Amino acid sequence: MMLATPRLSAATSAGPSSRRVSGSNRLVRRFTTRRAAVVRRVAADRENESSDAVTSRDLVDLSCGAPPCDDVVHEVPADVPTPVEAGKSGDCPYTAAKDAVSSLLPGQRMRNKMPEGGPVMLPSNAFFKSLLKAGSSPVGMPEAMLEWVNMTGHETVGIKNAVGPMCVSTVDPDIVEYVCHTNAKNYRLRMLPDAFRYVIKNKGITGSDGAYNREHRLMCQKPFMNSFSLDQFSRTVEERVGLLCDAWAKAAARTDEGNLAIDIDDHSQRLTLDIVTSLAFNMDFKQVEGIDAQLNGGEEEWRKRSSGGDLDYDIIDKVLHAYNNTSEIMGELFITPVPILKLQNLLGIGRVRELREGYAVLEDVGINHIIGRRRKELEENKQRGDNEDYCLLDVLLKATDADGNPLPKEDVWGDVNDIMAAGHRTTASNLTVNLHHLARLPEVQRKVEQEVAALGGRAPTFRDVQEGRLQYTQRVVKESLRKYAPINLFPRVVEGDDTLPTGHEVKQGDFILLSSWAMGRNPRVWDKPDEFNPDRFTEESLRQNAERLAKESCGPDATEEELRLQMERMSRRILAGRDFTYTPFGSGPRSCIGGTFALLATTVALATVVQRFKWSTVATKDPGFEIPFLYDTTITFPKGVHVTATPRAVPLGAERGSESQAGVGEESMAPAR
């Protein structure tokens, strides 16, 4: 058996000539089959909402999972419902608080952005030409979205589909704000493939909607905002990254050159899998130990050590195979509607049965091995007086429904499985992109080295990021997310008839196309968007950009007070890192609940590997400045991403004799033999 590699998607190993169509390219093909299903789901959601409730216990330490969109505390009159009161009535506390605060703020009403000639509509021939072009692009639909901006001169365009629902495409931060914040209650539904909903039975925070989704988001985001849990996660990141660095150093010491060529995409995925499984259910899959065994010998011994117990190597391998296989099949079935999926399953044709079997494997391992093991451990902890939550699974196993009953095992595993699948490849891809750029941009690497050296040789931690000791390193991480967003699309479904500020009239079941990739490369927002420039995220740069965008957003007729309020508001949001201009984690109530954790983890990982190694390109496997990539469900790198790691004699910042007198990191230190 080969060492399991947690690629979690067939796209990771697909060659450049692969005929697979990226997920975003399939989007438009779904338009003709979605409206009826969406309308039914909206109706069911509204019918069931009144009977759902969120307990006040679920609201402890919870918010939207990131710095709030409005970063100023305002006094709220007694007659305005509080988040807890809203929760009891079945509404989302995030949305209730936003509505309450927004109603009190002056200058919050969005101006009319409709052009003089009416809402901009894309001609059908231009639309289909763009689709054909996007079909051969690794980015897909988001590239077409930017092309429509260039074609029309407007950032929001409507697309009339003669045989399906209308679509509105936008990269305008004002319209994104309207959809994801101002009127978010009308755009809460996500567009997901029917195959996904079919096999997960509308469980998990990705596949569910309505009150169920809001309740489970509240529960799942708790460990991402709890200081004890974040301390535990920080230790896990430090320990796993440290072990990986040790493995690299040992392997490099055995080479004649004293360095090591690495497919950092592969190693980042395996490192992140260990971290995310620890976060999800307090168990790592020991993939870093597997890398060590693969690089330095002893693979058989590693497997022996990994076998036995509640979750041994064979079960881990089984889980990874199921993830890989189901992801590949999901891509093939992306546009297949539910009735056809059911028919294929009944007749035993296609790959629907194989897909269901794969998810059954994941559910079996989750419920019968992982959940059972952790429940037993929690009982033992309780007997010792330890009631802390060490992972997401702990939170869910202690949670109860409105009647005080424990959550069903299927619901628990749906959430845990979601966090593991969603958080793994996205975080790994960001570390990969960071090291790709550091390897070819010496000045960027030097600035990270200077910052890391100031830590004095000790291992970087989450606290270093939170307290501002790794500001430049985090700017590198943010710039990588801007340029290579882990998820390229986060489309929304219209729940009720509405008119956008651009004049576009949308009806229930229509779609709003939103794209992190396209927004990250919008030339009106980002100067020279194809360049890699971490200094875009300095406070001064963000302030200047915020003021410029605020002036454009207010329009020429704005009063000085309206302009001042908009500038302050825009500045707060951009500095918080989760605004409607910069959207690598999506935006609004359905944004990624682990976004803050991902920033912390990747920044610490990047600082640690720079502290231990000098990074450069691999001459024989250098793709150039732009990385060959493909979007499937997330960004993938079919050819891998290859870099060279040269160990430092001692970690940056530690006592190191003559090196401390030289420019920090300017010389590569030969490893000890």
TORGU-117873 format. One record per residue (C-alpha): x, y, z. Coordinates in steps of 0.2 Angstrom, whole numbers, plus 5000, padded with zeros to 4 digits. Example, Ala and Ser with C-alpha at 12.3 -4.5 7.8 and 13.67 -1.06 7.14 Angstrom:
! residues 2
506249785039 506849955036 
//
This chain:
! residues 673
500050005000 500750174995 500850315008 499150395008 499150575001 497650675007 497350764991 495450764994 495250794975 495650714959 496150884952 497650884962 498450744951 497650794935 498850834921 498850994911 497850904897 496450854909 494750864901 493950894918 492851054918 493151164933 491651184945 491351364941 491251324922 489751214926 488851354935 487851424920 487451254914 486451234930 485351384927 483951294918 483651164932 483851264948 482351384949 481051264954 482151174967 482651344974 480851404976 480351244985 481751254997 481451445001 479551395004 480051255015 481351365025 480051495028 478751375034 479951285046 480751445053 479451485065 479651325075 481551335076 482451405090 484251445096 484551425115 485451555124 486851435128 487351425110 487651605110 489051615122 490651675114 489851675097 489851795082 490051785064 491751705066 492751855061 492952045065 491152115064 490752205048 490352365059 491752385071 490952525082 489952495097 488252585097 486952605111 485452505106 483752565113 482752445124 481352425110 482652355098 482752165099 484452105105 485351955097 484751835110 482951885108 483151875089 483851705091 482451645102 481251685087 482251585075 483251735067 485051735065 485951835079 487251905067 485851975056 484752035070 486252135078 486752205061 484952255057 484752345074 486452435073 486252485054 484552555058 485352685070 486752735059 486652895048 487252885030 487052695029 485752695015 486552644999 486452774985 485552734968 486952654957 485852634942 486652704926 485652834916 485152714903 484452584915 485252424922 486652354912 486152194903 487452084894 486952044876 486651854873 488051834860 489351914871 488751804886 489051644876 490651704869 491351734886 490751564892 491651474878 493251564882 492951534901 492751354897 494551334893 495151434908 495751364924 494751504933 493151484923 491751594927 492651724937 493751764922 492151794912 491551914925 493052024924 492852014905 491052074906 491752224916 492952274903 491652244889 490252354897 491252474908 490152424923 490552304937 488752244939 487852164924 486252064921 486251904911 484451854904 484351674902 482851634890 482651454897 483151484915 483351604929 484151774927 485851794934 486751954940 488651964940 489552084951 491252134957 490652304964 491052304983 489452414986 488352284978 489252144987 488852235003 487052254998 486852064995 487952005009 487552135023 486252265019 484852145013 485751985018 484151905023 483551895005 485151804999 485651675012 485451525001 487051454993 487051374976 487651204979 487651054967 486150934969 487350784970 488150864986 486450894994 485850724989 487250624998 487450735013 485550745016 485650935019 486750915034 488251015039 488451195038 488951195020 487451095014 486051155025 484951315024 483751405035 483651395054 484551235055 486051315046 486051465058 485951355073 487351245068 488451395062 488251465080 488851305088 490251265076 491051445077 491251435096 492951345096 493651475084 493251615096 493651535112 495351585120 495651415127 495251325111 496351445101 497751415113 497551225110 497551255091 499051365092 500051225101 499451095088 500051205073 501751245082 502051055085 501550995068 502551125059 504051095070 504050915066 503850945048 505351065048 506350925058 505950805044 506550925030 508150965040 508550785042 508250745023 509250895018 510750845028 510850685019 511050765002 512650824994 511950994991 511351015009 509651065004 507950984999 506851004984 505050994990 503350984982 502651104995 500851074989 500950894994 501750925010 500651075015 499050965012 499750835023 500250955036 498651045036 497650875037 498450845053 498051015060 496251015054 495850835061 496550895077 495451045077 493950945071 493950795083 495550805093 496550675083 497850705070 498150585055 500050585058 500350625040 501950735045 502650575053 502250495036 503250625027 504750595039 504650415035 504550445017 505950565016 507150485029 506650295028 505750195041 504050195032 503650015038 504050055055 502950215054 501450105049 501749985063 501750125075 500150205067 499150045068 498149985082 497050085094 495350165089 495850235073 497350145065 498250175048 497150065038 495550165044 496450325040 496950265023 495150205020 494450385025 495750475013 495250354999 493450395002 493750585002 494750574986 493450464977 491950554982 492750724977 493150654960 491350584957 490550744964 491450844950 490750724937 488950744944 489050924947 487550974936 486550814938 484850864946 484150754960 482750654951 484150594939 485250554953 483950454962 483550354945 485350324942 485550254960 483950144958 484550074942 486350054948 487050154933 488250304933 489350334949 487950384961 487950224970 489850234972 489650414978 488450364991 489550214996 491050334999 490050455010 489350305019 491150255023 491550425030 489950425040 490350255047 492050295052 491450465059 490050395069 490650225074 492450265077 492850445080 491250505089 491250345100 493050365104 492950555108 491350535119 492250405130 493650525132 492550665137 491750555150 493550525157 493950705156 492350755166 492750625180 494450715182 493550885183 494050945165 492551015155 493551115142 493251095124 494751045115 494051025097 492451055088 491750885091 491850925110 490651075107 489450975097 489350825109 488950935123 487651035113 485751005115 484251045104 482851165110 482151015120 483750985129 484150825119 485850785112 486150815094 485950665083 487550575078 487250605060 487050795063 488650795073 489650705060 488950815046 489650975054 491350895059 491550825042 491150995034 492451085044 493750955040 493350955021 493151135020 494651195030 495951065024 496351105006 495951295007 497251325021 498551215013 498451304996 498751465005 500351405013 500851334996 500551504987 501551595001 503151494999 503051494980 503151684981 504451694994 505551574984 505551694969 505451864978 507051894989 506452054995 504851995002 505751845010 507051965018 505652065026 504851905033 506551855040 506852025048 505152005057 505351825062 507151865069 506451985081 505651845090 507351795097 507351615090 505851555099 504451475089 503051585082 501351575090 499551635088 499851765101 501251835090 500051865076 498651935088 499852055096 500552125080 502352045080 502051965063 501252105054 502252095038 502151905038 500251915039 500152045025 501051915014 499751785019 498351915015 499051954998 499151764993 497351754998 496951904987 497851834972 497451654973 495851644983 495551464989 493751474984 493351564968 491451584968 490251604982 488551634973 486951674981 485151624977 483751754978 482451714991 481151854987 480951974973 482052124975 482852274965 484752294967 485452474969 485952454951 484152434945 484252254941 482652174946 482851994952 481551864957 481451714968 482651584962 483751704952 485651704955 486951824961 488651784955 490051834968 491851784966 493351804977 494551784963 493751914952 493552044966 495352014971 495952054953 494752204951 495852344944 494752484951 495052414968 496752344967 498152434958 499152314947 498152164953 499252034945 500752094955 501152014972 501352164984 501052135003 501152315006 499352334999 498852285017 499852415027 498652525037 499152675027 498852595010 497152525016 496652695023 497052785006 496152644997 494652655008 494552845006 494652834987 493352694987 492252794999 492252944988 491752834973 490352744983 489552904989 489552984972 489853164967 488253234976 488753174993 488853295008 490453315018 489653225032 489053075022 490753065014 491653075031 490452935038 490752825023 492652845024 492652795042 491552655039 492552585024 494252605034 493552505049 492952365038 494552355027 495652365043 494652225050 495152115035 493352055032 492552185022 491652185005 493152224995 494352085001 493351925001 494451775002 493251695015 491651745006 490651885015 489151905026 488151785037 488751635026 490551675026 491851555032 491751535051 493651475051 494351625042 495151695057 495951535062 496551505044 497451675045 498251635062 498751455057 499551505040 500451655047 501251555061 501651415049 502451525037 503451615050 504051455057 504651375041 505551545036 506351545054 507151365050 507451375031 507951485017 506751465002 507251464983 506551394967 506851224959 507751264942 507151104934 505351124940 505051314939 503351364932 503751544932 502951684942 501151624939 500751454947 499751324935 498151304945 496451234942 494851274952 493751124956 492851144973 494351234979 495951294971 497151144966 498851134958 498950994946 500850994943 501251024961 502251174967 504151144969 505251244980 507051214988 507251225007 508951255013 509151235032 509851375043 511251335055 510151395069 508451475069 508351655064 508551765079 509451635090 511251675095 512251625079 513951715080 514451795063 512751775055 511951895067 513152025060 512651985042 511052045034 509651935042 509451785031 510551855017 511651695017 511051515017 511851415031 512451245028 511551105038 512551015052 513050845045 
//
